[in-house]
Amino acid sequence: MLTLRKTNAADAEFWQRLGKILPRSGEAFVIEDGGKQVGVLHYTLLWEELPFLNLLLLCGDMQGKGYGKSALAAWETMLRAAGHKTALLSTRADEKGRTFFGRYGYTECGSLNMRGFAAPQEAAELFFYKNL
């Protein structure tokens, strides 16, 4: 059974294996299936009220098995229980997330061209929302 377990300091190594640093702010979770670590999820509250999904990342061999869909649904359930009405997220235009999140009811609501930023990226950052 898939669960979102709140991250603790002992999970830092798992985050590093996924190429990420354990977040110091927001809410961070390890996605587990029967105790096996399959991915991570991290979100923050924009303006202290709007949930923004910073990261949903699965281990490479766990992709395409329904874990992303289940983790997203569990996150949305958690948000509803906390009284949130809308969720926001972003993904690069050249990533699979555009199709993935659209499949689960997220609507594109804008983009940000980041080519001129100090840490530029070629593809635009696309923003999506979903009313919960």
Rosetta blueprint (number, residue, H / E / L):
1 M L
2 L E
3 T E
4 L E
5 R E
6 K E
7 T L
8 N L
9 A H
10 A H
11 D H
12 A H
13 E H
14 F H
15 W H
16 Q H
17 R H
18 L L
19 G L
20 K L
21 I L
22 L L
23 P L
24 R L
25 S L
26 G L
27 E E
28 A E
29 F E
30 V E
31 I E
32 E E
33 D E
34 G L
35 G L
36 K E
37 Q E
38 V E
39 G E
40 V E
41 L E
42 H E
43 Y E
44 T E
45 L E
46 L E
47 W L
48 E L
49 E L
50 L E
51 P E
52 F E
53 L E
54 N E
55 L E
56 L E
57 L E
58 L E
59 C L
60 G H
61 D H
62 M H
63 Q L
64 G L
65 K L
66 G L
67 Y H
68 G H
69 K H
70 S H
71 A H
72 L H
73 A H
74 A H
75 W H
76 E H
77 T H
78 M H
79 L H
80 R H
81 A H
82 A L
83 G L
84 H L
85 K L
86 T E
87 A E
88 L E
89 L E
90 S E
91 T E
92 R E
93 A L
94 D L
95 E L
96 K L
97 G H
98 R H
99 T H
100 F H
101 F H
102 G H
103 R H
104 Y L
105 G L
106 Y L
107 T E
108 E E
109 C E
110 G E
111 S E
112 L E
113 N L
114 M L
115 R L
116 G L
117 F L
118 A L
119 A L
120 P L
121 Q L
122 E L
123 A L
124 A L
125 E E
126 L E
127 F E
128 F E
129 Y E
130 K E
131 N E
132 L L
